[in-house]
Every structure is written in structure tokens, then in C-alpha cells.
């Protein structure tokens, strides 16, 4: 709480006057962080004219994200998910909602790619979305802990290889 008071310049009373409790503050801070990340993703993908390019650009965004995260401290989704699993269980629903929104976003890009004729019919878009997202998030964690680009570079290359395989 003292870090938050120092960072915002607000008093403890003003913080509690605007939020129910620490869990409410945490949830709102997480939502704000994720809004910022989503805005950056949308900006990143805005110039891509194909679904394959959007997915490739998304991989590149996360590859840069490893050592230059849009939110100081790393990936807010990964960090909060780990905390929600072990210590901050009140955040599970908020984190799960964001995780599923991300999977749905990737899955929808894949589905639209199939509908447009860009990707082969019969791909399992939801399974691929999980594969891409979980691989990238795991590689972010591994790269940050190891202080090496190698894990994220390997995973991004692999995801792009899958995109090449499913492209017509």
C-alpha cells in the first residue's frame, strides 16, 4: 500500500475512498495494464493487411515484449496469472477472463483467415490459438528468467512456421 501511495501521491484514505479494498485496487490496476497492452497490440496489427501478417506481427510484438514490455515489470497477464494461482486467488476470475479473451482473439484471426481463403480449411483454430499463446507466454517467462532471447526466438519461429504450413 505504501508503494501505491508513493507512486500516486494519493493518501490511503483517498485510495480506499475510490476502491473497496486491496483486491479491488489490484483488479483495476490489472484491467488498466491489459487495456494498455491491447491498445498496443491493436496499433501493432493495424497496418497488417492479411490475417497471416496480423498473427505474424502479434508474434513479433511478444518477441519484443520480452525485454521491452509495455508495462514495467514484464507481462501483466503472466505475472498476475501466477499470483492468482498461488497467492492472490481473488484475481482468478479477472485473469481467466483476460486469458480467454486473448485465446478468442487469436482464434478469431485464424477463423477469419480460413473464411477469407487465406488459411486451409479444417484447421483447429481454437487449438492453434492455445498452442500459439501458451507457447509464447511460456517463452516470455523462460527468456526473462534466463535473460536470453533464444527461447522466444525459437517459439516465434515455430509459430510462424505453423502459419506457413496452414497458409494456402
C-alpha positions in Angstrom: 0.0 0.0 0.0 2.9 2.4 0.8 4.3 1.8 -2.7 1.0 2.7 -4.2 0.7 5.8 -2.0 4.2 6.9 -3.0 3.6 6.2 -6.7 0.3 8.0 -7.0 0.8 10.8 -4.4 -2.6 9.9 -3.0 -3.4 9.3 0.6 -4.5 6.0 2.0 -7.9 7.5 2.6 -8.3 8.7 -0.9 -7.4 5.3 -2.3 -9.9 3.5 -0.1 -12.4 6.2 -0.8 -12.3 5.2 -4.5 -11.8 1.4 -4.2 -13.5 -1.2 -1.9 -10.3 -2.9 -0.8 -6.8 -4.0 -2.0 -8.3 -6.7 -4.2 -10.4 -4.0 -6.0 -7.2 -1.9 -6.5 -5.4 -4.9 -7.9 -8.2 -5.8 -10.2 -8.4 -2.3 -11.6 -4.7 -2.0 -12.0 -4.6 -5.3 -13.9 -7.5 -4.2 -16.1 -5.8 -0.9 -16.8 -2.5 -2.7 -17.7 -4.3 -5.1 -20.0 -6.1 -2.2 -21.7 -2.7 -0.6 -22.4 -1.4 -3.9 -23.8 -4.5 -4.4 -26.0 -4.2 -0.9 -27.3 -0.6 -1.6 -28.3 -1.5 -4.8 -30.0 -4.2 -3.1 -32.0 -1.7 -0.4 -33.1 0.8 -3.1 -34.0 -1.7 -5.0 -36.1 -3.3 -2.0 -37.7 -1.0 -2.0 -40.7 -1.3 -5.7 -41.5 -3.5 -6.4 -44.5 -3.8 -10.2 -44.1 -4.6 -12.5 -41.2 -1.3 -14.3 -41.5 0.5 -10.9 -41.3 -1.6 -10.0 -38.2 -0.7 -13.2 -36.5 3.0 -12.9 -37.5 3.0 -9.3 -36.2 1.4 -10.5 -33.0 4.3 -12.9 -32.5 6.8 -10.2 -33.2 5.1 -7.9 -30.7 5.5 -10.5 -28.0 9.1 -11.2 -29.1 9.9 -7.5 -28.4 7.8 -7.6 -25.3 10.3 -9.9 -23.5 12.9 -7.2 -22.8 10.9 -4.1 -23.6 7.5 -4.7 -22.0 4.8 -2.1 -22.5 4.2 -2.2 -18.7 7.2 -2.1 -16.4 7.9 -5.4 -14.8 7.0 -7.7 -17.6 3.8 -9.3 -18.9 0.9 -8.3 -16.6 -1.1 -11.3 -17.7 1.6 -13.8 -17.0 2.7 -12.1 -13.7 -0.9 -11.8 -12.5 -1.8 -15.3 -13.6 1.0 -16.7 -11.5 0.0 -14.6 -8.5 -3.7 -15.6 -8.9 -2.9 -19.2 -8.9 -0.9 -19.2 -5.7 -1.4 -16.1 -3.6 -3.9 -13.7 -5.0 -6.8 -16.1 -5.7 -9.4 -13.3 -5.8 -7.9 -12.4 -9.2 -8.6 -15.7 -10.8 -11.8 -14.7 -12.5 -10.4 -11.5 -13.8 -7.3 -13.2 -15.1 -9.2 -16.1 -16.6 -11.5 -13.7 -18.5 -8.4 -11.9 -20.0 -6.7 -15.2 -20.9 -9.9 -16.4 -22.7 -10.3 -13.1 -24.4 -6.7 -13.4 -25.8 -7.3 -17.0 -26.9 -10.6 -15.9 -28.6 -8.8 -13.0 -30.3 -6.1 -15.3 -31.8 -8.7 -18.0 -32.7 -10.9 -15.4 -34.4 -7.9 -14.3 -36.6 -7.4 -17.9 -37.6 -11.1 -18.4 -38.3 -11.3 -15.3 -40.4 -8.1 -16.4 -42.3 -9.9 -19.7 -43.1 -13.1 -17.8 -44.2 -11.1 -15.5 -46.4 -9.4 -18.4 -48.1 -6.0 -17.4 -46.7 -5.7 -20.5 -44.4 -6.5 -24.1 -45.2 -9.9 -25.4 -44.3 -10.1 -27.8 -41.4 -7.6 -26.2 -39.1 -8.5 -26.3 -35.5 -8.4 -22.6 -34.7 -9.0 -22.9 -31.0 -6.3 -25.5 -30.6 -3.8 -23.4 -32.6 -4.7 -20.3 -30.6 -3.9 -22.1 -27.3 -0.7 -23.5 -28.8 0.5 -20.1 -30.0 -0.5 -18.2 -26.9 0.7 -20.8 -24.3 4.0 -21.3 -26.2 4.6 -17.6 -26.4 3.7 -16.9 -22.8 6.0 -19.7 -21.7 8.8 -18.4 -23.9 8.4 -15.0 -22.4 8.8 -16.4 -18.9 11.7 -18.6 -19.9 13.5 -15.7 -21.8 13.0 -13.3 -18.9 14.3 -15.7 -16.3 17.2 -16.9 -18.5 17.9 -13.3 -19.7 18.2 -14.7 -23.2 16.3 -14.1 -26.5 16.8 -17.7 -27.5 13.5 -19.2 -26.1 11.2 -16.5 -27.5 13.0 -16.5 -30.9 12.6 -20.3 -31.2 8.9 -20.2 -30.3 8.2 -17.2 -32.6 10.0 -19.0 -35.5 8.0 -22.2 -34.7 4.6 -20.3 -34.7 5.5 -18.6 -38.0 6.4 -22.0 -39.4 2.9 -23.2 -38.4 1.4 -20.2 -40.1 3.3 -21.1 -43.3 2.0 -24.7 -43.1 -1.6 -23.7 -42.8 -1.4 -21.0 -45.5 -2.7 -21.7 -48.9 
